[in-house]
Amino acid sequence: MNNDNALNANVGLKLRGLRLQRNIKQADAAKDLGVSPAYLNLIEKGKRVMPFPLLWKALRYLEQDPEQFMSTLGEGRVDEALAKLLDEPLLKSLDIDSESLQSLSAEPKLAGTVAALFNLYKNTRTQLENVLAQLNVEERTRTQGSPSGNGLGTTPGVRFDYSPFDEVSDFLEKHRNYFPELEEQAEGLRRDFRLEQQITSSQLTRMLEERFDYKVQIERANSGSSVVRRLDLDTRTLTLSPDLTEQPLKFQIAASIGLMVMDREKLVERILGAGRMRHGETERLIKVNLANYFAGALMLPYGEFFKEVQRTRYDVELLSNVFGTTYETVAHRICNLSDPKRQGIPFHFLRADIAGNISKRYSGTGIRFASGGGSCAKWAVHLAFLNPSQITRQYSIMPDGTTYFCFAKVQLQPIEGSIVKGTAYSIGLGTHAENAKYLAYGLPTNDLRKDAIPSGISCRFCERTDCNQRAAASYRFAFAFDEYTKKDCFFSPLLVHEKEKGERNGNHEPDATNADGSEKHDSLDRGARRRKGSES
């Protein structure tokens, strides 16, 4: 039995003992606590986690002091509980070492209380996440039929899954991912230090030392740590990992310079203005994004970069060679070209791993991404892993008829010659299909509607009734299937005209269609209509 299960059993056993001491029947206790007798029975047997609110309510009901009760949970297993806590990610992030926890061994009741409260916190956090996920699903489903619902998980009002990262994405899109204050500061530094088109890490190091009075040292992080950059404001030292190669090394130094410039000029406050963020972490995340933006502006100056972009027709690979940066850095910078006087083609940006997880995203084209991660398996950014050494290109058409031209390339960064130890990301860019003719990677097409790949936002919000790559049923439809009729994908909804003919019994109703000839969503084979046909 693991530590969590042992805790559940201990809580349930002690609560049962307190109830029996007071001669309270289990059914009566369940009624007074507002739970079912079966649920309380499972708690007392240690087969269910007891949430904090219910535990506190039960302790008041049983006239038990919470502090005394919690302290007894750790009796007889203090050392085991403390040892278990050392492996907890949360405590690792708080830098609580074994010596600090060991000092608690002299206070068994305190140690037991800490261990019990921490494990109850974990259980409650898990339950809260499950509840929020369910509320989010119900909210999305409820808004599918409303005029304000857009089916993309971006409903107006409260969003239960609206994370700080979502708030940062919205902030960048609001500003069109263009910040002239940062461009001006970066251009001033390049001018003062007379930097040429392709800069080096030694030039950036000199800038850091002469302009900001910081020293740079190369030092490996402590064993087990993956820190590659640490900026110490007290000692005025920038520490960098020796594992960084020239291109990422330049970026990390440039981003550090960006942080110093923003602190000195109070740029974050100026850019944010009086706006208030929903999450406390958002402002710091925005600062990180702005520092990375500054790094791109310093390494890829807007004027020179814009000219090269026009000359090479957005050839990302060629541009990365011209400026001596990574493919991803150039792809990011292409999404910054929103100066009204020198405006580039609007792009959306995605970075995905081989499992389909999206770790970066930006919409400059109006395309909407599903909240909570995940996307369509038909997108080029995912298909690029099939040919990692090539640029994957395609036209895509969304359910509403909007068409895009997308291209993606896999960027590998092995460690010790191993991709498994290193990283593998697919970097995807997309723009409206009519802009493909301006790109070096553009594909010829005589019939865009025919050549475009039908795709969507994500399976859960896709309006397509036929997709052989579906991984889940869509919230857009009532899930309908017939054991006698098989579509090429089980999760594709079954339409009325796709039913087995014999099931209609001669009572065929005309299929409702849209103006373009496609089926309307109300043509799904809902259970009520099937029963009507069988009764006739």
C-alpha positions as CSV (number, residue, x, y, z in Angstrom):
1,M,0.0,0.0,0.0
2,N,1.5,3.4,-1.0
3,N,1.7,6.4,1.3
4,D,-1.5,8.1,-0.2
5,N,-3.6,4.9,0.3
6,A,-2.2,4.5,3.8
7,L,-3.3,8.0,4.6
8,N,-6.8,7.5,3.2
9,A,-7.2,4.3,5.3
10,N,-5.9,6.1,8.4
11,V,-8.3,9.0,8.0
12,G,-11.3,6.7,7.4
13,L,-10.4,4.4,10.3
14,K,-10.1,7.2,12.8
15,L,-13.3,8.9,11.6
16,R,-15.1,5.5,12.0
17,G,-13.7,5.1,15.5
18,L,-14.9,8.6,16.5
19,R,-18.4,7.9,15.1
20,L,-18.7,4.6,16.9
21,Q,-17.5,6.2,20.2
22,R,-20.5,8.5,19.9
23,N,-22.9,5.7,19.0
24,I,-23.8,7.4,15.7
25,K,-25.2,5.2,12.9
26,Q,-23.4,5.4,9.6
27,A,-26.6,6.3,7.8
28,D,-27.4,9.1,10.3
29,A,-23.9,10.5,10.0
30,A,-24.0,10.4,6.2
31,K,-27.3,12.3,6.2
32,D,-26.0,15.0,8.5
33,L,-22.8,15.4,6.5
34,G,-24.8,15.6,3.2
35,V,-23.3,12.5,1.5
36,S,-24.6,9.1,0.7
37,P,-24.2,6.2,3.2
38,A,-22.3,4.3,0.5
39,Y,-19.8,7.1,0.0
40,L,-19.2,7.5,3.7
41,N,-18.7,3.7,3.9
42,L,-16.1,3.8,1.2
43,I,-14.3,6.7,3.0
44,E,-14.3,4.8,6.3
45,K,-12.8,1.8,4.5
46,G,-10.1,4.0,3.0
47,K,-11.3,3.4,-0.5
48,R,-12.2,7.0,-1.2
49,V,-10.3,10.3,-0.8
50,M,-11.9,12.6,1.7
51,P,-11.9,16.3,0.5
52,F,-10.8,19.0,2.9
53,P,-14.2,20.7,3.2
54,L,-15.9,17.4,4.1
55,L,-13.2,16.4,6.5
56,W,-13.5,19.7,8.4
57,K,-17.3,19.3,8.4
58,A,-17.0,15.8,9.8
59,L,-14.5,16.9,12.5
60,R,-16.9,19.6,13.7
61,Y,-19.8,17.2,13.5
62,L,-17.8,14.7,15.7
63,E,-16.6,17.5,18.0
64,Q,-13.0,16.7,17.3
65,D,-10.2,19.2,17.4
66,P,-8.7,19.4,13.9
67,E,-5.1,20.0,15.1
68,Q,-5.2,17.0,17.4
69,F,-6.8,14.8,14.7
70,M,-4.3,15.7,12.1
71,S,-1.4,15.1,14.4
72,T,-2.5,11.6,15.2
73,L,-2.6,10.7,11.5
74,G,1.2,10.6,11.4
75,E,1.8,8.6,14.5
76,G,4.0,5.5,14.0
77,R,5.1,6.5,10.4
78,V,6.8,9.9,10.7
79,D,10.0,8.8,9.1
80,E,8.2,7.2,6.2
81,A,6.0,10.2,5.7
82,L,8.9,12.7,5.7
83,A,10.9,10.5,3.3
84,K,8.0,10.4,0.9
85,L,7.7,14.2,1.0
86,L,11.3,14.6,-0.2
87,D,10.2,13.1,-3.6
88,E,7.3,15.5,-4.0
89,P,7.8,18.0,-6.9
90,L,6.2,20.8,-5.0
91,L,8.6,20.5,-2.1
92,K,11.5,20.3,-4.6
93,S,10.4,23.6,-6.1
94,L,10.4,25.1,-2.6
95,D,14.0,23.9,-2.0
96,I,13.2,22.1,1.2
97,D,16.2,19.7,1.9
98,S,16.4,16.5,3.8
99,E,18.1,18.3,6.8
100,S,15.2,20.7,7.1
101,L,12.6,17.9,7.1
102,Q,14.8,15.8,9.5
103,S,14.5,18.5,12.1
104,L,10.8,17.7,12.2
105,S,11.5,14.2,13.5
106,A,11.9,15.6,16.9
107,E,8.3,16.8,16.7
108,P,6.3,13.7,15.7
109,K,2.9,15.4,16.0
110,L,4.0,18.4,13.8
111,A,5.7,16.0,11.3
112,G,2.5,13.9,11.0
113,T,0.4,17.0,10.6
114,V,2.6,18.4,7.8
115,A,2.6,15.1,6.0
116,A,-1.1,14.6,6.4
117,L,-2.0,18.1,5.3
118,F,0.2,17.9,2.3
119,N,-1.3,14.7,1.1
120,L,-4.8,15.9,1.7
121,Y,-3.9,19.0,-0.3
122,K,-2.8,16.8,-3.2
123,N,-6.0,14.8,-3.1
124,T,-8.1,17.9,-3.0
125,R,-6.1,19.6,-5.8
126,T,-6.7,16.5,-8.0
127,Q,-10.4,16.6,-7.2
128,L,-10.6,20.3,-8.0
129,E,-8.9,19.8,-11.3
130,N,-11.4,17.1,-12.2
131,V,-14.3,19.4,-11.2
132,L,-12.9,22.3,-13.3
133,A,-12.4,20.1,-16.3
134,Q,-16.0,18.8,-16.0
135,L,-17.3,22.4,-15.6
136,N,-15.3,23.5,-18.6
137,V,-16.7,20.6,-20.7
138,E,-20.3,21.4,-19.7
139,E,-19.7,25.2,-20.4
140,R,-18.4,24.4,-23.8
141,T,-21.2,22.0,-24.6
142,R,-23.8,24.5,-23.3
143,T,-22.6,27.3,-25.5
144,Q,-22.4,25.3,-28.8
145,G,-25.9,26.2,-29.7
146,S,-25.9,29.8,-28.5
147,P,-25.2,32.7,-30.8
148,S,-22.2,33.7,-28.8
149,G,-20.6,30.3,-28.7
150,N,-18.0,29.8,-31.3
151,G,-17.2,26.1,-30.6
152,L,-13.5,26.8,-30.0
153,G,-13.5,26.9,-26.2
154,T,-13.2,30.7,-26.3
155,T,-16.6,31.6,-24.9
156,P,-17.2,35.1,-23.6
157,G,-17.3,35.5,-19.8
158,V,-15.7,33.1,-17.4
159,R,-13.5,30.4,-18.8
160,F,-12.5,27.8,-16.3
161,D,-9.4,26.7,-18.2
162,Y,-8.1,30.2,-19.0
163,S,-4.5,29.9,-17.9
164,P,-1.8,32.5,-17.6
165,F,-0.4,31.2,-20.9
166,D,-3.7,31.9,-22.6
167,E,-3.7,35.4,-21.2
168,V,-0.2,36.0,-22.6
169,S,-1.3,34.7,-26.0
170,D,-4.2,37.1,-26.0
171,F,-1.9,40.0,-24.9
172,L,0.5,39.3,-27.8
173,E,-2.4,39.1,-30.3
174,K,-3.9,42.3,-29.0
175,H,-0.6,44.1,-29.8
176,R,-0.2,42.2,-33.0
177,N,3.1,40.9,-31.6
178,Y,4.8,44.2,-32.3
179,F,6.4,46.4,-29.7
180,P,8.1,49.5,-31.1
181,E,9.6,50.4,-27.7
182,L,11.7,47.3,-27.8
183,E,12.6,47.7,-31.4
184,E,13.9,51.2,-30.7
185,Q,16.0,50.1,-27.7
186,A,17.5,47.2,-29.7
187,E,18.3,49.4,-32.7
188,G,20.0,51.9,-30.4
189,L,22.3,49.2,-28.9
190,R,23.2,47.9,-32.4
191,R,24.0,51.4,-33.5
192,D,26.1,52.2,-30.4
193,F,28.2,49.0,-30.7
194,R,28.3,49.2,-34.5
195,L,27.1,45.6,-34.9
196,E,27.0,44.1,-38.4
197,Q,24.3,41.9,-39.8
198,Q,25.5,38.7,-38.2
199,I,26.6,39.1,-34.6
200,T,28.5,36.8,-32.3
201,S,28.2,35.8,-28.7
202,S,31.6,37.6,-27.9
203,Q,30.1,40.9,-29.2
204,L,27.0,40.5,-27.0
205,T,29.3,39.6,-24.0
206,R,31.2,42.8,-24.6
207,M,28.0,44.8,-24.7
208,L,26.9,43.2,-21.4
209,E,30.2,44.1,-19.7
210,E,30.7,47.6,-21.1
211,R,27.1,48.9,-21.1
212,F,25.6,47.1,-18.1
213,D,28.7,46.4,-16.0
214,Y,27.9,42.7,-15.8
215,K,30.4,39.9,-16.0
216,V,29.8,36.6,-17.8
217,Q,30.9,33.2,-16.6
218,I,30.5,29.8,-18.0
219,E,29.7,27.2,-15.4
220,R,27.8,23.9,-15.3
221,A,24.7,23.8,-13.1
222,N,24.5,21.5,-10.1
223,S,24.1,17.8,-10.8
224,G,20.5,17.1,-12.0
225,S,19.7,20.7,-12.8
226,S,18.8,21.8,-16.4
227,V,19.4,25.5,-15.8
228,V,21.2,27.0,-18.8
229,R,21.1,30.7,-17.8
230,R,21.0,32.5,-14.5
231,L,21.1,36.3,-14.1
232,D,22.2,37.3,-10.6
233,L,21.2,40.9,-9.9
234,D,23.1,41.1,-6.6
235,T,26.5,40.0,-7.9
236,R,25.8,41.4,-11.4
237,T,26.8,38.1,-13.0
238,L,25.3,36.2,-15.9
239,T,26.1,32.5,-15.6
240,L,25.7,30.3,-18.7
241,S,25.8,26.6,-19.3
242,P,28.8,25.2,-21.2
243,D,26.4,23.0,-23.2
244,L,25.0,26.0,-25.1
245,T,26.2,26.1,-28.7
246,E,26.8,29.4,-30.5
247,Q,23.2,30.1,-31.7
248,P,21.3,29.4,-28.5
249,L,24.2,31.0,-26.5
250,K,23.7,34.3,-28.5
251,F,20.0,34.2,-27.8
252,Q,20.3,33.7,-24.1
253,I,22.8,36.6,-23.8
254,A,20.5,38.8,-25.9
255,A,17.5,37.9,-23.8
256,S,19.4,38.8,-20.6
257,I,20.3,42.1,-22.1
258,G,16.6,42.5,-22.8
259,L,15.7,42.0,-19.2
260,M,18.3,44.6,-18.1
261,V,17.0,47.1,-20.6
262,M,13.4,46.6,-19.5
263,D,14.3,47.0,-15.9
264,R,16.3,50.2,-16.5
265,E,13.7,51.8,-18.8
266,K,10.6,50.4,-17.0
267,L,9.4,49.1,-20.3
268,V,7.1,46.4,-18.9
269,E,5.1,49.0,-17.0
270,R,4.9,51.3,-20.0
271,I,3.8,48.5,-22.3
272,L,1.2,47.0,-19.9
273,G,-0.2,50.4,-19.0
274,A,-3.0,50.5,-16.5
275,G,-4.3,47.1,-17.6
276,R,-5.0,44.5,-15.0
277,M,-4.2,40.9,-15.5
278,R,-6.5,38.1,-14.4
279,H,-3.6,35.9,-13.2
280,G,-0.8,36.9,-10.8
281,E,1.8,35.1,-12.9
282,T,0.8,36.7,-16.2
283,E,2.9,39.9,-15.9
284,R,6.1,38.0,-15.3
285,L,5.3,35.6,-18.2
286,I,4.8,38.7,-20.4
287,K,8.2,40.0,-19.3
288,V,9.8,36.7,-20.3
289,N,8.1,37.0,-23.7
290,L,9.2,40.6,-24.2
291,A,12.8,39.7,-23.3
292,N,12.7,37.0,-26.0
293,Y,11.2,39.5,-28.4
294,F,14.0,41.9,-27.6
295,A,16.6,39.2,-28.3
296,G,15.0,38.6,-31.7
297,A,15.1,42.4,-32.4
298,L,18.7,42.7,-31.4
299,M,19.9,39.7,-33.4
300,L,17.5,40.3,-36.4
301,P,17.1,44.1,-36.7
302,Y,13.8,45.1,-38.2
303,G,15.0,47.1,-41.2
304,E,17.6,44.7,-42.4
305,F,15.5,41.6,-41.6
306,F,12.5,43.0,-43.5
307,K,14.6,43.6,-46.6
308,E,16.0,40.1,-46.5
309,V,12.6,38.6,-45.9
310,Q,11.4,40.4,-49.1
311,R,14.4,39.4,-51.0
312,T,14.3,35.7,-50.0
313,R,10.5,35.5,-50.1
314,Y,10.2,34.3,-46.6
315,D,12.7,31.5,-47.0
316,V,13.2,30.7,-43.3
317,E,16.1,28.3,-43.8
318,L,18.0,30.7,-45.9
319,L,17.3,33.6,-43.5
320,S,18.6,31.5,-40.5
321,N,21.9,31.1,-42.4
322,V,22.1,34.8,-43.4
323,F,21.7,36.0,-39.8
324,G,23.3,33.0,-38.0
325,T,20.3,32.0,-35.9
326,T,18.0,29.0,-35.5
327,Y,15.0,28.3,-37.7
328,E,12.7,28.8,-34.7
329,T,14.2,32.3,-34.0
330,V,13.6,33.4,-37.6
331,A,10.1,31.9,-37.5
332,H,9.3,33.9,-34.4
333,R,10.7,37.1,-35.9
334,I,8.6,36.8,-39.0
335,C,5.6,37.0,-36.8
336,N,6.8,40.4,-35.5
337,L,6.6,42.3,-38.9
338,S,3.6,44.5,-38.0
339,D,5.2,47.9,-38.4
340,P,2.5,49.9,-40.4
341,K,5.3,51.4,-42.6
342,R,7.0,48.1,-43.3
343,Q,4.3,45.4,-42.8
344,G,4.9,41.8,-43.6
345,I,2.5,39.0,-44.4
346,P,0.5,37.9,-41.3
347,F,1.4,34.5,-40.0
348,H,0.3,32.2,-37.3
349,F,3.0,30.2,-35.4
350,L,3.0,26.8,-33.7
351,R,5.6,24.7,-31.9
352,A,4.6,21.1,-31.3
353,D,6.4,18.0,-30.1
354,I,6.1,14.5,-31.6
355,A,3.3,13.6,-29.2
356,G,1.2,16.5,-30.6
357,N,1.6,18.8,-27.6
358,I,1.6,22.5,-28.5
359,S,4.1,24.5,-26.4
360,K,4.0,27.8,-28.3
361,R,1.3,29.4,-30.4
362,Y,0.5,32.7,-31.8
363,S,-2.4,33.7,-34.2
364,G,-1.7,36.5,-36.5
365,T,-4.1,35.3,-39.1
366,G,-7.3,35.0,-37.1
367,I,-7.1,31.2,-36.7
368,R,-8.4,30.1,-33.4
369,F,-6.6,27.4,-31.3
370,A,-8.5,25.1,-29.0
371,S,-7.9,26.0,-25.3
372,G,-6.2,23.4,-23.2
373,G,-3.8,22.3,-26.0
374,G,-4.4,19.8,-28.7
375,S,-5.0,20.4,-32.4
376,C,-6.0,18.8,-35.7
377,A,-3.8,15.8,-36.7
378,K,-4.1,17.0,-40.4
379,W,-2.1,20.1,-39.7
380,A,1.4,20.4,-41.3
381,V,3.1,21.0,-38.0
382,H,2.3,17.4,-37.0
383,L,2.8,15.8,-40.3
384,A,6.3,17.3,-40.5
385,F,7.6,14.5,-38.2
386,L,7.0,12.0,-41.1
387,N,9.8,13.8,-43.1
388,P,11.9,15.6,-40.5
389,S,14.6,16.6,-43.0
390,Q,12.2,18.4,-45.3
391,I,9.8,21.3,-45.3
392,T,6.2,19.9,-45.1
393,R,3.9,22.1,-47.1
394,Q,0.1,22.1,-47.6
395,Y,-3.0,24.0,-48.2
396,S,-5.7,23.5,-45.5
397,I,-9.3,24.3,-45.5
398,M,-11.3,24.8,-42.3
399,P,-15.0,23.8,-41.9
400,D,-16.1,27.4,-42.4
401,G,-14.3,27.5,-45.8
402,T,-11.3,29.6,-44.7
403,T,-8.1,28.4,-46.5
404,Y,-4.5,28.6,-45.3
405,F,-1.1,27.7,-46.7
406,C,1.0,26.1,-44.0
407,F,4.6,24.8,-43.8
408,A,6.6,23.2,-41.0
409,K,10.1,21.9,-40.3
410,V,11.4,19.7,-37.5
411,Q,14.1,21.2,-35.4
412,L,16.3,18.6,-33.6
413,Q,18.7,19.3,-30.8
414,P,20.3,16.0,-29.7
415,I,22.3,15.6,-26.5
416,E,25.3,13.3,-26.5
417,G,24.2,12.3,-30.0
418,S,20.8,11.1,-28.8
419,I,17.5,12.7,-29.8
420,V,15.8,10.9,-27.0
421,K,17.9,12.7,-24.5
422,G,17.5,16.0,-26.4
423,T,14.6,17.7,-28.0
424,A,12.6,17.4,-31.2
425,Y,10.1,20.2,-32.1
426,S,8.2,20.9,-35.2
427,I,8.0,24.6,-36.0
428,G,5.0,25.6,-38.1
429,L,4.0,28.8,-39.9
430,G,0.8,29.5,-41.7
431,T,-0.8,32.3,-43.6
432,H,-3.9,32.9,-45.7
433,A,-3.9,30.8,-48.9
434,E,-3.8,33.8,-51.2
435,N,-0.4,34.8,-49.8
436,A,1.2,31.5,-50.8
437,K,2.3,33.0,-54.1
438,Y,4.6,35.5,-52.2
439,L,6.5,32.7,-50.4
440,A,9.5,30.7,-51.6
441,Y,7.8,27.6,-50.2
442,G,4.5,28.3,-52.0
443,L,2.7,25.4,-53.8
444,P,1.1,25.8,-57.2
445,T,-2.6,25.1,-57.4
446,N,-5.3,25.3,-60.1
447,D,-8.1,24.3,-57.8
448,L,-7.6,25.4,-54.2
449,R,-10.8,23.7,-52.9
450,K,-9.6,20.4,-54.4
451,D,-6.0,20.7,-53.3
452,A,-6.6,21.9,-49.7
453,I,-6.6,19.3,-46.9
454,P,-9.9,19.4,-44.9
455,S,-8.9,20.2,-41.4
456,G,-10.3,21.7,-38.2
457,I,-9.3,23.2,-34.8
458,S,-9.3,20.0,-32.8
459,C,-11.4,16.8,-32.8
460,R,-13.5,18.0,-29.8
461,F,-14.7,21.1,-31.7
462,C,-14.5,20.1,-35.3
463,E,-17.7,20.4,-37.4
464,R,-16.6,17.8,-40.0
465,T,-18.9,14.8,-40.2
466,D,-16.3,12.8,-42.2
467,C,-12.7,12.6,-41.1
468,N,-10.6,9.4,-41.1
469,Q,-8.2,10.8,-38.5
470,R,-10.7,11.6,-35.7
471,A,-9.4,10.8,-32.3
472,A,-12.6,11.7,-30.3
473,A,-16.2,12.5,-30.8
474,S,-17.0,16.2,-31.3
475,Y,-19.0,18.3,-28.9
476,R,-20.6,19.8,-31.9
477,F,-22.8,16.7,-32.5
478,A,-24.9,14.3,-30.6
479,F,-22.9,11.1,-30.7
480,A,-24.7,8.8,-33.1
481,F,-23.8,5.3,-34.4
482,D,-25.4,2.2,-35.8
483,E,-23.9,-1.2,-35.1
484,Y,-24.9,-2.3,-38.6
485,T,-23.2,0.7,-40.4
486,K,-19.5,1.4,-40.1
487,K,-17.8,4.6,-41.1
488,D,-14.1,4.8,-41.8
489,C,-13.7,6.4,-38.3
490,F,-15.8,5.3,-35.4
491,F,-15.9,8.8,-33.9
492,S,-17.4,10.4,-37.1
493,P,-21.2,11.1,-36.5
494,L,-23.6,9.0,-38.5
495,L,-25.9,11.0,-40.7
496,V,-29.5,10.1,-41.6
497,H,-28.8,9.3,-45.2
498,E,-26.0,7.0,-44.2
499,K,-28.3,4.6,-42.3
500,E,-28.9,1.1,-43.5
501,K,-31.8,1.4,-46.0
502,G,-33.8,-1.3,-44.4
503,E,-34.0,0.6,-41.1
504,R,-36.0,3.4,-42.7
505,N,-38.9,1.1,-43.7
506,G,-39.9,3.3,-46.6
507,N,-40.2,6.5,-44.5
508,H,-37.3,8.4,-46.0
509,E,-37.2,12.1,-45.2
510,P,-35.2,14.4,-47.4
511,D,-31.9,15.3,-46.0
512,A,-31.5,19.0,-45.1
513,T,-28.7,20.7,-46.9
514,N,-26.9,23.9,-46.8
515,A,-26.6,26.3,-49.8
516,D,-23.3,24.6,-50.8
517,G,-24.9,21.2,-50.8
518,S,-23.3,19.9,-47.6
519,E,-25.5,18.4,-44.8
520,K,-26.8,20.6,-42.0
521,H,-25.8,19.6,-38.5
522,D,-29.5,18.8,-37.7
523,S,-29.3,15.9,-40.2
524,L,-27.6,13.7,-37.6
525,D,-29.2,10.4,-36.9
526,R,-30.5,11.2,-33.5
527,G,-32.1,8.5,-31.3
528,A,-35.6,10.1,-31.5
529,R,-35.7,10.0,-35.3
530,R,-34.5,6.4,-35.4
531,R,-37.2,5.3,-33.0
532,K,-39.8,7.2,-35.1
533,G,-38.7,5.2,-38.2
534,S,-38.8,1.9,-36.4
535,E,-42.3,2.5,-34.9
536,S,-43.7,3.3,-38.4
